[in-house]
Amino acid sequence: MSGYIVDMEGRFRLTKKPPFLTPGYQAVGQKLADVRGIHKRVPLEKDKTYDVPLHPQQTVVQFNSTYLETTGRNERRRGDAVGWGLLIGFVGLSMTSLYGFLLADLINNFDIFILSIVVFFVVIIPIFFGLLINVLSTELFTTWHSPIRFNRKTRKVYVRQYNRKVEVYNWDDLTFFIAYINEDRDIRAVTFDQDGETVTGMFALAFQCNVFDTHLISYFEFIRRYMEGDDQQLKEVKEAIRYIYPIHKKRETPLMSFKRLILNVVHYSHENMEYPERTFRFYPVTLVILPLLALRYVGRVISMLSSYRHRFSKAIEAECQIDPNDPYDLNKHLPEGNLEQRNQPIWKTVIYSLGIIIATIAMIFVGAFIIDMMGAARPHGDYPSMVDKLWRLFSLGWL
């Protein structure tokens, strides 16, 4: 597997070298100490009970006495690649079109203008879209989520990687540590070759944080206690869960996409995401970055609408059979948080809906502003302002 390159989200690229030298790309087949991007490691022990609260961090998709399934590490950033890809694609095409018009105005030569257009479509466009599709392929026409499933009875871990393959690990073979990558931190699980140093497999748990290691340890202990604990500890793990994110059976709705986006944006401490009302903090800077949040939201919705449900193989599902009368099956016996969501007052639904509308309008104005900037760069003609037209529309100035 030395030819595979895997970055911090677990994305694989079939190449001998990383496509660009950025911290975060890990080479399976290297010694762990030589892996790029990880500048510090804090070991975590599977046979040690950490005296910390258990924090599932709203990553649980399925829970029962047979297996625990969580989201993948990149779930909370789902849609970012699509949103930024669309923006870059739009700006790129617009700027190159503007370049063509400016070139035609400057040289006043129709033949050269046609030649430049041919070069643009034959050379530049394929390269540009090739790179863009490479990025978007991780979020478009793929599965709704990339599950990590921990089987308590077989002691196996099933990980759906971004190369769309499922890797199976033995829990007892995994070594865990907190990885520092630039300003971020996550929990890595790694397997080694016989020398105990060369990496043969690696994946990251769902929760990441850039504030305190204790938050990561609380999440690790939640997973560790499920796999290593006795019946009493299994009950403790179950009671720590307030939310089940049931994306294994149904696609995320636009409203849920908005909630998941807000969950990651306004809860900066990530102390305990199971109780978001306790960790909610509003910062004025949120208003400044509202267009970027709208971009992320649009990207997430598009990503979800274009994707499909993940299904494990029949062999894996056979190993993960659930007792129909399992009292720990939280997908049948929904925990408190899900019941609260079902019975939430109408004003909360109205606020969420208004938030979605405002974010969408903000994104439309950002697009109009970019169009106006390109129009202003043209040397000839009085270009009408798209922002002014939109403002007249939304302010009801046309009445």
N, C-alpha and C positions, 0 to 999 in steps of 0.2 A: 504493500500500500504506500510505498515511499513516493509514488508519483502523485498522490493526492494532496491537495492543499486545502486546509480547513481554517476558516476564520473564526472569530469569537462567537458567532451565531451558529456555527456548525455547518456552514455552507461549503460544499466541495467543488473544486475545479480540477478537471483532468488536465494537469499541466505539470511540467517539471519545476517551473518557477512561478512565483506569484505574479499576477498580471500587473500589479503595481506594488511597490515596496512600502507598505504601510504597517504600522504596529497592529497586531491582532491576527495576522495570518499565521497559522500553525502548520508545520510540516509533520504529518504522521510518518514516522520513520526516523525522526531526529531524536536526540537526547532531550529530555524535558528542560534541562538547563539552557539549551541552545534555542528553544522555541522563541521566535520573535514576538515582541509585544508584551509579554508577561514579565514585568520588571520586579515583581515581588510575589511570594507565595506564602500563605499561612496554612499549615497542615490542619486537616480535620480528621478526627478519629471515629471510626464506625463502632468501636467497642467501648466508647466512653459516653456516659450520659451527661449531657450539658445541662446545667441548672439555669435554664432560660425559658421564657414563655414560648409556646408553640405558635408560630405565625404562618398560616398557609398562604397569605398574601393574595387571595382571590385567584389562585392559579389552578384550583382543583376542578377537573372536568368530570371525573367519575371516582366514586369512593365506595368500597365495600370490603369485606373481610378477606377477599381474594387478591384484589389489586387496587392500587391507587394510580390514577392517571392525571397528569398535569398538562398544562400547555407547554409549548416550547419557549426557549429564551427570548425569541424575537416577537412574541405575540403582542406585547404592549407597544411595539413600534410598527405593527402591521399597517401597511398603507403608506409609510413614509417613502419607500422606494417608488411606489406608483405616483404619489403626489409630486415628489421632486422630479421624477422622470417626465411626467406630463408637462411640468413647468419648464424644465430644461429643453424638452422637445419643442414646446411652443415657442420659447424664446429663440432657440437655435434656428428653427425654420424661418421665424419672422426676421431675424437678423440677417440670415443668408439671403432671403428674398429682398430685404432692404439693400443689402450689398449689391445685388444684381441690378436694382434700379439705379443706385448711385453710380455704379460702374457704367451703365448705359448712358447716364447723363454726362458723365465726365469725358468718356471717350467718343461719344456720339457716333459709334460705329456698330451697326446692327449685326454684322458678321461676328465681330469679337464678342458681342453680347450673347449671341446664340452659342458660341463656343464655350463661354464661361458657364452658361446654363447646362450644357451637355456635360462638362467636367463636374459640375456640381452634382448632377443626378447620377452620374456613372461612378464617381469616386467618393465624394464627400458623403452623400446620403447613405450609401451602403455601410460605410465605416461608422458613421454616426449612429444609425439605427441598429447596427450590430452590437455596439457597446450598450446602447439603451436597452435593447431586448435582453441582453445578458443580465442586466440588473433587474429588469421588470419580471423576468422569468421566475424569480424567487417568490413573487407575490401574485402574479396573474396566472390563471388557468392551472392552479395547483390546489392543494387541499385547504379547507377552512382553517385548520390548525395543524401543527406538527407535534403530535403527542409524545410524551415520555411516560411509559407505563411501568410501574414497579409491582411485580408479582410477589406477594408475600409468601406464597406457598411453594412456588418453584424457585424462588430467590433469583429470578431473572429480571432484567431491565430491557424493555423494548423501546428503541429510540428511532423515530422517523426523522431522518436527516433531510437537509435541503437538496440533496441529490435525488430525492424521492425514493430512497431505499431505506429499509428498516434494518437497523443493526441490533443484534441481540448480545447483551453482556451478562455475565454472571456477577451478581451483586458482590459475592465474596472476592472477586478479582479486582474490584474497583478501588482506586485510591482517590480520595477527595481532598481538595484544598481550595482556599479562597485565592482567586487570581486578581492581581492588580493590572489593569490594562488602561494606560493613559490615566484619565480621571475617573474611570469606571471600575467596578469590582463585580465579580460574579463567582459562582461556585462551579468548579470543574471536576468532572469525573474522568479518570484516565486509567488505561490499562497499559502494562509494560511488557516488553519482550523478556526473555529469560535472564537478560543481564540486569533487569530491574531499573534500567535507565531509559531505554529506547521506547518511545511512544508507539503503541500499536492501535490505539483507539482513544478518542476524546470527545466528550460532549459537555455542554453546560446545562445546569439546572435552570428552571424557568425564571427564578427571581434574580434580579441584579440591583445593585445599589451603589451609590457613590458617597455615602455619608458615614455609616458606622459598620464595622464588622459584626457587631452584636446583632444587627438586623439579619444579616446573612446567616449567622450561627443559629438564630431562632428558626429560620427556614430550613436549614440543614437538619436541625434536631427534629423538626416536624417529619421530614422524610426518613431520617435514621430511625426514629422511634417506631415508625410504622413498620419498617422492615426488621428491626431487631427486638422490638419490645414484646412483652407478654400480653395476655388478654386485658389486663388492667391498663397498660400503656396504650393498647389499641383503642380502648375507650376514651382515653385522654386525647388521643389524636383526633378521633371522631368529634369530640366535643369542642375542639378548637376551630372546627370548620363552620362558618356562618353562611358561606355562599358556594353554590355549585354553578359553574359556568358550562351549561349543557351544549357545548358546540359540537359534541360528537354525533348528535342526532339532527340538529337543525342549524341552519345558517344564521349567523348573527344578523339581527335586524338593524336598520339605520339608527334607531333609537339606542340600541345596545352598543353600537359602534361609537356613538357620541358619549355614552356613559363610560366606556372603557378608555376612551381618549382623555376625558376629564379626570378619570381615576389616576392616570399617570402624570397629568400636568399639574394639578393643584394640590397634590399630596406629596410634596417634595421630600419630606422626612422618610416616607415609606416605613414608618414605625410599625404599624399594624393595619394593613389594608382591609382586613376583615371588618374593621370599624372605621370606615372612611369619614363618618361624621365627627370623629374625635381628632382626626389628623388634617381636616380641611383647613387650608390657609389660602386666603386670597391675596395676591400680590399685584400691585398696579401694573407691573411689567407685563402681566397677562394680556392687558388691553393692547399693549404695543405689538405683541406677537400674535394678535388675533388672526390676521391674514394667514400666517404660517400654520396656525392651528386649523383654520378652515381648509388649507391645502392638505394637511395630514388627514383630516376627516374625509374629504372627497376621495383621497387615495385609498383610505381604508374601506369605504363603501364600495368603490369600484373593484377593489381586490376581492372582497367577499362575494360580490355578485358574480364575478367571473370564475369563481372556484367551486370545488366540489367536496363532498364528504370523504374523509379518510376512512379506509377500512383495512384493518389488519388481516393477514392471511388466515385461512381456516385453521392452519396448524397452531398459530398463536392464539386464536380465539378458543380453540379446544383446550389449551393450557390455562385459559382464563375463565373457565365456567364459574358462574355465580350461583350460589344456592338461592332458589326462588324465594325462600323464607328468611334470607339473610337480614338480621335486624340492623346491620351496619350499612345496608345499601342506601346511601343518601340520595341516589337518583330516584328512588321510589319514595323515600321518607325525607322530603326536602327539609333542609335546615332552616333556622330562624330567619336568616337574611333573605332567602328566596321567598319565604312567605310574606315578609315585609314588602318586598318589591311587588308581589302580586296584589297587595292590598294598599299600595301607596295612594295618597290623596291626589285628587285631580290637579291641584295646583302644581305638584311636582312634575306631572306630565306636561302641563302647560309651559313651565319654565324650561324643561328639556327641549320641547318643541321650538320655543322661541330662540333658544341657544343655537339650535340647528339652522333656523332661518337666518339669524344674524350672521353666523359663520359663513353660510352660503353667499349671502349678499356681499359680505366683506371680500370673499374670494372673487366675485364678479367684478368688484371695483378695482381690485389689484390687477386683474387681467386687462380691464379698460385702461388703467393708468399705463401699463406696459405698451399697449397699442398706441396711446397718445404720445408716448416718448419716441416711438419709432416713426410716427407720423410727423412729429416736429422735426425729425432729422432729415426729412426729404427736402431737397432744395427748391422744389417748385410746388405751387399750389397752396391754397388755404385749407389745411386739413381740419375737419370738424372734430370737436372734442368729444370722445366717447364718455369720459367721466361726467361732463356737463349734461349730456343726454340721459345718462343713467340717473344722475341726481334729480333731473327734472321728472323722470319717470317715478322714482321712489318717493320723492317729496310731494307728488301729486300736483306738480306745477303745470301739468297739461290740462288740468280740469278748468 
